Amino acid sequence: MLKITNLNVYYGGIHALSDVNIEVNEGEIVTLVGANGAGKTSTLRAISGLVSPASGSIEFEGKDLIKTPSHKIPYLGISHVPEGRRIFANMSVAENLQLGAYCRNDKEEIAKDYDAVFTKFPRLKERLRQRAGTLSGGEQQMLAMGRALMSRPKIMLLDEPSMGLAPIIVKEIFSIIQSINQSGTTVLLVEQNANMALSIANRAYVIETGRITLEGRASDLLTDESVKKAYLGG
């Protein structure tokens, strides 16, 4: 479904991603774990067209994303929930969700997707007219994910969904990620909370200083001694 081959990204003289290779198959949850600054966010930004790779390829369902203008990428079925949520704080919850569906014009289906979002995030329905900036951190994360779902994506890119949230809310968010996947959306999850990410993913990649150093089934990486020592407090 999504295939990244020998991807290199530079920020000035900094080599942020070095020959990165990642594959995501339809229906999977794949997680990319690593420390701060390892290159996780850069990988997602390259997929979304927010940074221009120096070399390598990114293909989604056979289409070359590097040659696709960034504003056209959501139309292919890719939604991106960025680090820090990036909701529109001065707009209402309803307006944020409406913006999520901006590349669609199937009104009846959009209405169904509102209902689906409210089923997954009942708190958003309760706060529909509330300004998004007044929501709690957990509610803002739910709104960012709900907004992404309104485009009816084939794949959702999730960047650090647990950041800054209380442990009880983190559990809820990860449960919702599983629910989104079970409803038919493929997920590429970037996450510092390696324990939670590996516990819900099918497969995983470990990235260190811009290079993939380990890959495999998430359940295997959970018990890998080097992963436990570096990321799981083992």
N, C-alpha and C positions, 0 to 999 in steps of 0.2 A: 504493500500500500504506500508506505513512505520509505524511501531509500536515500540515505546520505552516504556519499562515497568520497573519500580522501578530501574532506572539507578543510580548507585553511582560511582563517579570518585574522586580519591584523587590525589593531588600533594604533595608527602611527607606527612606531617601532616595536610595539608589543605584539608578539605572536600569540593571539588569544586561543585559537583552535588549530591544532596541528594534525593533519591527516585523519580527521575524525570519520569513522564508519559506524553507522547506526541503521538498523532496519526495524520497522514497526509493521506488523501484519494486521490485517483487518480483524477487529474484534478483541484485540489484546489491550492490556494495560502494560505499558513498558515504562520503566522508571530510569531516570538518569540521576545518579547520586554522586555527591562530591562536596568538597569544602567550599567555603566562600571564595569566589574568584577563580574557580577551577575551569569555568567555561560553560557552565550549564545554561545560563541565561543567553549567552552569545549563540549557543546552538539553536535555541528557540527563535531568537531574533533573526537568525539567518534563514530559518524555514519561513518565517513570516515576511521576509523581504525588508526587514528594518535595518539590516546591515548587509553590505555587499561582500561576498566571499572573494578572496584573491584567486582561489582555484578550487577545483572539486565540483561535485554535482549534487543537486537535491532534486529528487523526482517524487512526485505524488501521483499515484495511479498512472504512471507513465509520462506525466507532463513535467517539463523542465521548469522548476520554480524559480531558478536563478534568472531565467529570461522572462519571467512573468512579473509585470509591475505589481508592487506591493498592494495597491488598492484593489487589484483584481483577485488576489489570493483568497479572500473570504468567499468569493463566488464559487471557488472550486470545492468548498466544503471543509475549510480549515478555520477553526476559531482559536483565538489566543487569549488566555486569561493571564495578564501580565503580573509580574512581581509587584506587590504593593497595591493590587486590585485595580487602580486607575479608573474608578467609577467617576461619573460626572457629578461632583458633589453638590452643585447648585441646582441640579435637576431632580425631579421626583423619582421614586422607584419606578413608577409606570413609564416615565419618559426614558429612563435608562434601558428598560426592557424593549421599548419601541425601537430605540436606536440599534439594538442587537439584531433586529429583523430588517434593517435598512436595505439589504440586498435582495429582499423577497417582495413579491406582490400577490401572493396567494392568500388572500385575506381569511378565507375559511380555515385554512391550515394553520395560519398564524394564530388565530383564535384558539385552536386546539393546543398549540404549543404554549400559549399563556397558561392554559389549564394544567398542562404537564409540568410547567415550571412551578406553579403554585402547589401542585401535589408534592413535588420534591422539596420545595421551600415555602411551607405554609406561612412563615413569618413575613415573607415578602408581600403576601396578599393582605396581611393585617396592616402593613405599612405602605400601601400602594401610593398614597398621596404625600407621603412624608419625604422631605428633602434627603437625598441619599447621603449627604455629608453628616447628617445627624444620627445615622445608624451606628450600631456597635461594630467593632472590627470583624466579628464573626458574621454579622448580617451583611456587611459590605462585601465580604468574600462570597457569601451566598448570592448576592446581587451580581457580582462580576461573573460568577459561573452561570447564573440564570440568563444574564444578558448574552453570554456566549452561546447558550443553548438555543436562543431565539433565532439564530441563523440556521438552525437544524444542521449542525456540522457532521461530517463523516468522521473527523478526528478533532479532538480538543487538546490543545497544548496548555498545560497547567504549570505555571511558574511559582513555586514556593507557596502553595495554598495554605500551609499551616503557619506561615510567618507571623509572629506576634500574637498568636491566639492562645487562649487558655487550653490546657490539656483536654478538658471535657468537650470543648468546641472542636478541637482538632479531630477527636474521635468521630464526631458528627460529620465533619467535612469529608473525612476519608470514607465513611459509610456512604455518603452521597455520591462520591466519586465512583464507588463500586456500583451503585444503583444506576448512574449515568451510563457506565460501561455495559451493564446488563440490559439496558434499554436499547443498545445497539450502537453506541458511540465509542470509537476507538480512542484511547487516551495515551498521550505521551506526557509523563509526569516528571517534572524537575523538582527535587525536594532535598532539603538538608536533613530532615527527620528521616534518616535512612531506615530505621526500624519500622516505622509506619508505612513508608513507601514500599519496602520489600515485602511487607506482610500482605499487601493487596495486589502486587504486580504479578504478571506472568513471567516476564523476563526483565533483566536489569543490565545496565552498563554503569561502570564506575569511571569517572573522569577525574584526572589529576593534572593540574597545570596544562590544560588544553589537550591532553591526550587520553584516549580510552585505554585504561590499564587492565580492565577485567570485564568480562561479560558472561552471561549465562542465565540459567533459570533463577528467578528471584529467591525461591526456597533454598537453592544451593548457596547463593551468596549470603543469605541470612546466617548460615552456619559456617561460612568460610572464615578461618581464623584471622586472616589479614584484614578482612572487612570488619569483623567484630572489633578488632583492636583499633582500627582507624575511625570507624563511624558509629559503632554500636556500644561503645563504652566497655568493651570486653577486655 
